[in-house]
Amino acid sequence: MCPRSVEVDGELEILPDKATLWRTAADCVADLMREAIRRSASCAVALSGGSTPQEIYRRLAHPERASTIEWPQSHLFWGDERCVSPDDADSNFGMAKRALLDHIPIPAGNVHRILGEWPAETAARRYERELRDFFGAEPTSPVTPLQKGGIRFDLVLLGLGQDGHTASLFPNSAALEERQHWALATQVPGSGAWRVTLTLPVINSAANVLFLVSGRGKAGILRDALEGKGPDASLPARLVQPDSGRLRWLVDTDAASLLGA
Ligand code: 6PG
């Protein structure tokens, strides 16, 4: 069962250790997917990348959870992708495939991956078309709530980068201002590596946004993300403020070690 939460900007739940975080997060994801399917006979989830969700995807694939989810009615998308081939160690799709997709009876047509092996701009445009086709939106309409022919993920999973980025929305980047496109090509500051990412309005139109943060290494940035005041382009995670959806942070004690300090 999703745990009782403490009010901050959204809801914060601090779990005693990594294993409890992974188990609780997997239960939470399974709950939300079942709920969405009960409510509307289908669910759309945007998976996050990076290292934190891997163990959570593994636990979601465990039979006791996976058998309770109607995968034929579940659609999996990605919040972002690195522009590498799917079998590259850095591929977010590749990680989710090994940890989850290879172990669940999800139809291939329900897996909507970002083609990281394509040039970033082309991959972003193609991903946007796929999103608009799936949510039944006009080719060029701006990001609008689902009821106005727009988009509404049942769940968007997010991580928190050391610099406060989330998905592939980096500090002080032009991508943070985007209001028209649903997906964009972005570059990692410093390395210039290309990424494709969902845009903020798409993330903020979700019914549920779940941040997963683990480890002492994230304590400083988590404190800034949760205790900082007001929206702050230098810390994109603070710009994740769902329009009408539920925002939750599931973190472990190590990551929470500087909160309230
Ligand atoms: C990515 C992610 C990114 C990630 C954070 C945290 O593709 O890298 O989507 O936003 O969630 O960088 O990454 P870790 O979980 O590896 O710390």
Residues whose N, C-alpha, C, O or C-beta is under 5 A from the ligand:
A	BS01	6PG	S48 G49 G50 S51 T52 D80 L158 G159 L160 G161 H165 T166 A167 S168
